[in-house]
């Protein structure tokens, strides 16, 4: 059982590191305006301010998921950005080389949450009311 837990943690941290790298790597060009990221976003209808906001969220989120107490919240908040990025890339008809990172993190965020031993989803909680016979 301990070996299974170690494998689970290794897989979780592998996913976490890839997600953090991807968000930080995507966010820095938007913040510091280097490369063609801003021009590509403007062609898709995103203004400079919106691109800057997205970049700041990506970098801060990428750092936050490396901090265990913030990890679950950061992953949940970054998930819409990942889905949005994937949607924008697919809608633009870009080749897979452009959107494979957005696709991978869209898949890995739920997996990382499920592998995280400190994250739980409670779908049903049994109501335990003790009744006495009268």
N, C-alpha and C positions, 0 to 999 in steps of 0.2 A: 504494500500500500504506500509506503514511503517513497519507493522508487517511482510509482505512478505520480505522486505529488510532485516529485522533482522534475519529471518530464513535463508535467502540466505547467510548472513555473518557468521552465526553460522556453516552452512554446509561447507562454504569455509574454515573457520579456522580449523574445524575438519579435513578436507582433508589435509590442509597445515601442521598441527601438525603431522598427521600420516606419511605424505611423509617425513617431516624433520626427524622424529624419525627413520624411516626406512633407509634413506640414511646415517645418522650419525652412526646408529647401524651397518650397513654393512661396512662403511668405516673405522671405528676405528681399527678393527682387521687387516685390510690390511696395515694400517700405522704402527701400533705398533707390528705387527707380533705375535699376540697371538691367541690361538685356532688353528683350522685346516684350516682356510680360505686360507692361502697361499699355503698349500699343495694341497688343492682341486683345486685352480686356476692353479697350475703348472701341475696337471694331465690333465687339459683341454687345456694346451698349452700356458698359460699366464706366462711370466717370472716374477721374483721378482720386477723388475723396473716397468713393466706395471701394476702389481697389486698395487704397491705403488702409481703410478699416478692415477689409478682409485679410490683408497681409498681417496686420497687428494681431488679429484674432488667431490666425494660423500660427504665428510665432509664439505668442503667449500660451496657446493651447498645446503646442508641441513641447514646450518646456513644462507645462503643468502636468502632462501625463507621465512625466518622469518622476514626479513627486507623489509617493503612494497615497497620502491623504486626499490629494486633489484628482487622482487618476480617473476614478469613475465619473465624476462630474465633468471633467475635461473631455473625456471620450464621448459622453452623451451630448455635450454642447458642440463638439467638432463633427459629429455624425452628419448633421444637416449641411455643413460646408463640404464634406466629402461627397455626399449625394448631389449637391448643387454643382460641384466641379465636374463630376461624372456626366451629369445631364447637359451641362454647357458644352463639354467636349463632344459628346455624342450628337447633340443637336447641330453642331458646326460641321459634322461629318469628317472629323479628323481621323487620321490613321491611329491604330492601337498604340503605336509608339508614343503618341501624345497623351493618351488617357489611361495607360495601364496602371500608373500610380494611383490615380483617383479610383479606379476599379478595385485595386488591391486593398486600399485602406477602407473603402466602402464595405468590403467583405471582412476585413480583419478587425474593424472596431467592434462589431457584435461578438466575434470570436474572442477577442481580448477581454471583453466584459464577462463572458461566460467562463473563461479560464481563471479570472481573478478570484482568489479565495475570499476576498472581502466584499464582493459584490453579490447581492441576492435579488432575485425577482420573486416576489410572493404574489402568486396569482389567486390563491384561495387560502383563506384562513378559517379553520373550523371554529365555529362558535361553541364554546364549551360552557353551557349553562347547566348548572346542577339543579335538578328539580327534585323536590321532595314530595312524597305522596301525602295527600291530605285526606 
